[in-house]
């Protein structure tokens, strides 16, 4: 029996998606719940699973197409997967020479197929699966195996400088790649934030000695009791929540001619992934302890890296924290995550000479940057907010005592 495969509900305020990749070809069988196609939305990547075991009989929406909610993606024949593909679809796929790259991800009878992410890399780099040693179960080729193989490929000898200059054939050495829907959205939102908000950044630095000593003293006991490591983000999130309660303008947003003050703290935590920056939200962080914050950040970070974030995980943030320090950044000016009015940039902890009680000492220091919307937040409030964050981190007992 023929069954329609349609675009599922994508989440609040998301009405369309782009076809990222089909993991099955017409005529191929699949099991119940196996991923058939990947959809890219403005916020997350979604996988469409098979509603039952069967065979893909038709693909109506091709890779790169934009589709709306409930749009028809393709058709399937339910059953044991032995149904043959329609003749017209076979004709389209018959000439192997018309799509040489796609044939590299197909497998011989009895071989384990490459993992979807590995197959995509094989196709993009025109590499045969047979040329890669698989490390997965039953010799399956994984993404890491392909990356390792690519790193072993020797570079072609460089052309003489004079010859390169004379040829002028730079186009042949360029690569044009269509931006993903997520990357397009990131680009548009960041530029809109610059064009709309009166954005300004204020800076300070924090002595991380007290936090580092507390982590060193209690990290083993903390992990044993709570089952999660004691990191820096728990301290920073709680410090931000305390400061937001004192300076509510930094936790507000503009709606037309109205100011909306949020009497709760939904803290967005910027996470870098292979497909771009995403900002999952720790909801009601002000009502959580440090252990609960660390657990939720750990869950969201893993979901982001695995491409498993839900729409609910991405919505409703009132303030954002971005940690460029994990990549080695010493100083930067973060861009607002509209419509929020504030974002805190964390940076690398670096030992520096500082003056303490009239003496020069070496301390682990971190630069902090608060970008804010000057339409809502006055300079005095912005500076006070950042000073409160600094005070909480330099005396973390304040977080425990709610001071």
Residue pairs with C-beta under 8 A, 6 or more apart in sequence:
1 77
1 78
2 57
2 75
2 76
2 77
3 51
3 52
3 54
3 75
3 76
3 77
3 78
4 72
4 75
5 36
5 37
5 48
5 51
5 72
5 73
5 74
5 75
5 76
6 70
6 71
6 72
6 73
7 17
7 39
7 48
7 67
7 68
7 69
7 70
7 71
7 73
8 46
8 48
8 69
9 69
10 16
10 17
10 39
10 41
10 46
10 69
10 311
11 41
11 43
11 310
11 311
11 312
11 315
12 311
12 315
14 41
14 42
14 43
14 311
15 68
15 69
16 41
16 66
16 67
16 68
16 69
17 39
17 40
17 41
17 46
17 66
17 67
17 181
18 39
18 40
18 41
18 64
18 65
18 66
18 67
18 180
18 181
19 37
19 38
19 39
19 40
19 61
19 62
19 63
19 64
19 65
19 67
19 73
20 37
20 38
20 39
20 40
20 45
20 63
20 180
21 37
21 38
21 63
21 116
21 120
22 36
22 37
22 59
22 63
23 34
23 35
23 36
23 37
23 38
23 116
24 30
24 36
24 37
24 56
25 56
25 93
26 56
26 57
26 58
26 59
26 85
26 86
26 89
26 90
26 93
27 55
27 56
27 57
27 84
27 85
27 89
27 90
28 55
28 56
29 53
29 54
29 55
29 80
29 81
29 82
30 36
30 50
30 53
30 54
30 55
30 56
30 81
31 50
31 53
31 81
32 50
32 51
32 52
32 53
33 49
33 50
34 49
34 50
35 47
35 48
35 49
35 50
35 116
36 48
36 49
36 50
36 56
36 73
36 74
36 76
37 47
37 48
37 73
37 74
38 45
38 46
38 47
38 48
38 116
39 45
39 46
39 47
39 48
39 67
40 46
40 180
40 181
40 182
40 275
41 181
41 182
42 181
42 182
42 185
43 182
43 185
43 278
43 309
43 311
43 314
44 182
44 278
44 307
44 309
44 310
44 311
44 313
44 314
45 182
45 275
45 307
47 307
48 73
50 76
51 76
52 78
53 78
53 79
53 80
53 81
54 76
54 77
54 78
54 79
54 81
54 83
55 76
55 77
55 79
55 81
55 82
55 83
55 85
56 74
56 75
56 76
56 85
57 74
57 75
57 76
57 77
57 83
57 85
57 86
57 89
58 74
58 75
58 86
58 89
59 73
59 74
59 89
60 72
60 73
60 74
60 75
61 67
61 71
61 72
61 73
61 74
64 178
67 73
77 83
93 99
96 103
100 126
101 123
101 124
101 126
102 123
104 122
104 123
104 126
104 127
104 128
104 129
105 113
105 114
105 119
105 120
105 122
105 123
105 129
107 113
107 114
107 129
111 129
111 139
112 134
112 136
112 137
112 138
112 139
112 140
112 141
113 119
113 140
114 122
114 129
114 134
114 140
114 141
114 142
114 146
115 136
115 140
115 141
115 142
115 143
117 142
117 143
118 132
118 141
118 142
118 143
118 145
118 146
119 129
119 141
121 127
121 143
121 146
121 147
121 150
122 128
122 129
122 132
122 141
122 146
125 146
125 150
127 146
127 149
127 150
129 141
131 149
132 141
132 145
132 146
132 149
133 141
133 145
133 149
134 140
134 141
134 142
134 145
135 142
135 144
135 145
136 142
136 145
158 164
159 167
179 187
180 275
180 276
182 275
182 276
182 278
183 275
183 276
186 276
186 277
189 337
189 338
190 335
192 338
193 199
193 335
193 336
193 337
193 338
194 335
196 338
197 336
197 338
197 341
197 373
197 374
197 375
198 373
198 374
198 375
199 335
199 336
199 371
199 372
199 373
199 374
200 371
200 372
200 374
200 379
200 382
201 333
201 334
201 369
201 370
201 371
201 372
202 369
202 370
202 372
202 379
202 382
202 383
202 386
203 331
203 367
203 368
203 369
203 370
203 386
204 367
204 368
204 370
204 386
204 387
204 390
205 365
205 366
205 367
205 368
205 390
206 365
206 366
206 368
206 389
206 390
206 393
206 394
207 354
207 363
207 364
207 365
207 394
208 349
208 363
208 364
208 365
208 366
208 393
209 363
209 364
209 394
210 393
210 394
210 395
210 396
211 232
211 235
211 393
211 396
212 349
212 364
214 396
215 230
215 231
215 232
218 230
219 229
219 230
222 228
222 229
222 230
222 291
223 229
223 230
225 291
226 291
226 294
226 295
227 295
228 291
228 294
228 295
228 298
229 294
230 290
230 294
231 294
231 297
232 323
232 346
233 269
233 293
233 294
233 297
233 321
233 323
234 290
234 291
234 293
234 294
234 297
235 290
235 392
235 393
235 396
235 399
236 321
236 344
236 346
236 389
236 393
237 267
237 269
237 282
237 285
237 293
237 297
237 321
238 285
238 290
238 293
238 392
238 399
239 388
239 389
239 392
239 393
239 399
240 265
240 267
240 319
240 321
240 344
240 389
241 265
241 267
241 285
241 286
242 388
242 392
242 398
242 399
242 402
243 250
243 385
243 386
243 388
243 389
243 392
244 250
244 251
244 265
244 286
244 318
244 319
244 385
245 265
245 286
246 384
246 385
246 388
247 377
247 381
247 384
247 385
247 388
248 261
248 262
248 263
249 261
249 341
249 376
249 377
249 378
249 381
250 319
250 341
250 342
250 370
250 372
250 377
250 381
250 382
250 385
251 261
251 262
251 265
251 318
251 319
251 341
251 342
252 259
252 260
252 261
252 262
252 341
252 376
253 259
253 260
253 262
253 318
253 339
253 340
253 341
253 376
254 260
254 339
254 341
254 373
254 375
254 376
255 339
259 376
262 318
264 284
264 286
264 318
265 284
265 285
265 286
265 318
265 319
266 281
266 282
266 283
266 284
266 285
266 316
266 317
266 318
266 319
267 281
267 282
267 285
267 317
267 318
267 319
267 320
267 321
268 279
268 280
268 281
268 282
268 317
268 319
268 320
268 321
268 337
268 340
269 279
269 280
269 281
269 282
269 297
269 300
269 301
269 320
269 321
269 323
270 277
270 278
270 279
270 320
270 321
270 322
270 323
270 337
271 277
271 278
271 279
271 280
271 300
271 301
271 304
271 305
272 327
273 304
273 305
273 307
275 307
278 304
278 309
278 314
279 314
279 317
279 320
279 337
280 300
280 301
280 303
280 304
280 309
280 313
280 314
281 300
281 313
281 314
281 315
281 316
281 317
282 288
282 293
282 296
282 297
282 300
283 316
285 293
285 296
288 296
290 399
300 309
300 313
302 308
303 309
303 310
303 313
317 337
317 340
318 340
319 340
319 342
319 343
319 344
320 334
320 337
320 340
320 342
320 343
320 344
321 343
321 344
321 346
322 334
322 343
322 344
322 345
322 346
323 346
324 332
324 334
324 345
324 346
324 347
324 348
325 346
325 347
325 348
325 349
325 366
328 348
329 347
329 348
330 347
330 348
330 350
330 367
331 347
331 367
331 369
332 345
332 347
332 369
333 345
333 369
333 371
334 343
334 344
334 345
334 369
334 371
335 343
335 371
336 342
336 343
336 371
336 372
336 373
337 343
341 372
341 373
341 376
341 377
342 370
342 371
342 372
342 373
342 377
342 382
342 385
343 370
343 371
343 372
344 368
344 369
344 370
344 389
345 368
345 369
345 370
345 371
346 366
346 368
347 366
347 367
347 368
347 369
348 366
349 364
349 365
349 366
350 364
350 365
350 366
351 362
351 363
351 364
351 365
352 362
352 363
352 365
353 360
353 361
353 362
354 360
354 361
354 362
354 363
354 365
355 361
356 363
368 386
368 389
368 390
370 382
370 385
370 386
370 389
372 382
372 385
377 385
391 398
392 398
392 399
397 403
